[in-house]
């Protein structure tokens, strides 16, 4: 089955992770971008009012894919609003999907993420992998949002995390 990785990244962390996952799966990588940078205020408004912003993609219509790995941040316990457009677009054609994220985690794990994905897509994901930056930083003192926002994933760490994702996605072949 053909697999595509569809990603959005505000800080670059999810982008480098998605690139490593796509390489590991020998999959095409479709990148979602915003016409302008998202401010914290607009992110909050998107999440509060369930808005789906306009986005650009590197490929307009990846229709020949049965398996999709969505990669992007988690904002306020939900998938980032820029990923909502491709999720909605592909929800009826997905045979299998997974969601992977590297997100801040300063407020703890995103326990409702799987339920939100099921609500948006209409079926359970094969896997949800949510790496928390707060768990990658020293525990004492407790990492702040500013520290997790400032964290940047390097290629070596991205490849390490991608290997963990590959273990989770063994059914994606």
Secondary structure as GFF3:
##gff-version 3
##sequence-region A 1 173
A	DSSP	beta_strand	3	8	.	.	.	ID=ss1
A	DSSP	alpha_helix	13	25	.	.	.	ID=ss2
A	DSSP	beta_strand	28	34	.	.	.	ID=ss3
A	DSSP	alpha_helix	40	49	.	.	.	ID=ss4
A	DSSP	beta_strand	55	57	.	.	.	ID=ss5
A	DSSP	beta_strand	67	71	.	.	.	ID=ss6
A	DSSP	beta_strand	74	75	.	.	.	ID=ss7
A	DSSP	beta_strand	78	79	.	.	.	ID=ss8
A	DSSP	alpha_helix	83	90	.	.	.	ID=ss9
A	DSSP	beta_strand	96	103	.	.	.	ID=ss10
A	DSSP	alpha_helix	113	121	.	.	.	ID=ss11
A	DSSP	beta_strand	127	132	.	.	.	ID=ss12
A	DSSP	three_ten_helix	133	135	.	.	.	ID=ss13
A	DSSP	alpha_helix	145	150	.	.	.	ID=ss14
A	DSSP	alpha_helix	155	168	.	.	.	ID=ss15
###
